[in-house]
Amino acid sequence: MSLKTVCVPVASFSALQLVSVAVWLAFCSGCVSRSESDVVVYSALDEDFAAPILAAFERSTENEVGVIGKYDIESTKTVGLANQLIAEADAPRCDLFWNNEIMHTVRLQKLGILEPHDWRVPSTWPQDMVASDGTWCGFAARARVLLVNTDLLPSIDEHPTRVNELADPKWEQNCAMARPLFGTTATHFAVLRDIIGKEKTLELLQSIHDNAVVLSGNKQVAQAVSSGKVAWGLTDTDDAIIEKDLGYPVEIIYPDQQPEQPGTLRIPNTLAILKNAPHPVAAGKLADFLMTPEIEDRLAMGRSSQLPISKESKFPPAVLPSEPVRWMRVDFEAAAEDWDAWAKTLADLFAN
């Protein structure tokens, strides 16, 4: 059932009633009106990708539920949506949070504002892709990869193979990374902090700060590589594949693949139902609809070429290499510990 707008002629109201309506409209400014059968989704995934999938849910014959999507166009949209959910925790407006990454979903989990759900995933689902308390589930991931300009580095023997080469003086001002304050880059180094320890991670970040070109985001890193401003950079698969598809001389490398190395980090989309959500049943139906191999395949076929988690997926994304990838073993919940203090430390380090 889709949301409908009902219009009432102004002439049918008395002056007192008109004042009452005006007061009510002012009170509800910024609110999203909805019928009882609608589910409200806050989505950090770009509207271009999420909206058609949510529309498909609305059209499905077995679900008579309308969807109201809220999107944020800012570069820090995940942080903004997470902070809004925190602000609304006592009276949630959102039913389902569709995050395009994971760390801020875990942040919401630790604040106790998410509701456990019986996620319909097989027992083979990676443990790092499901919350220990069932409050979120991960799917359709991006990988943290190196993008190399093959005009500047034509020989494969010249290509970097490890993330920590961003700190190698050999590449001084000729490699790039996004500022690790938001999004997947922030998640990446929070994960490394859990794996190698806080002090070693801060030493690595200080060296990268001094050695690499630090840009505002992963897209800017990919574009700097494809344009030849730097020889290579650390970015996400969705940004990397766009530059490759545009015909630029670039190659995607999945880093840290040797047995003694940690492997490549993949960061999933996550779904979570809000505690005390206005429409938890509808939210659960939508969550089950999204958490399927068919939706992962749809995201894999899209321009962002996202990586399915399900072994039942039938569409290998274009960004995935032909050889198997060694994925990093991750405890995202441990990586999110003391997030606010860690974020402040990084903000101070990368202030300029």
PyMOL commands that set and color helices and strands:
alter all, ss='L'
color gray80, all
select helices_A, chain A and resi 10-12+15-27+47-59+77-87+103-110+127-129+156-158+163-167+169-171+183-196+198-211+218-226+237-245+280-290+293-301+332-335+339-349
alter helices_A, ss='H'
color red, helices_A
select strands_A, chain A and resi 38-43+66-71+96-99+114-115+137-149+175-178+213-215+232-236+250-253+266-274
alter strands_A, ss='S'
color yellow, strands_A
deselect
rebuild
show_as cartoon
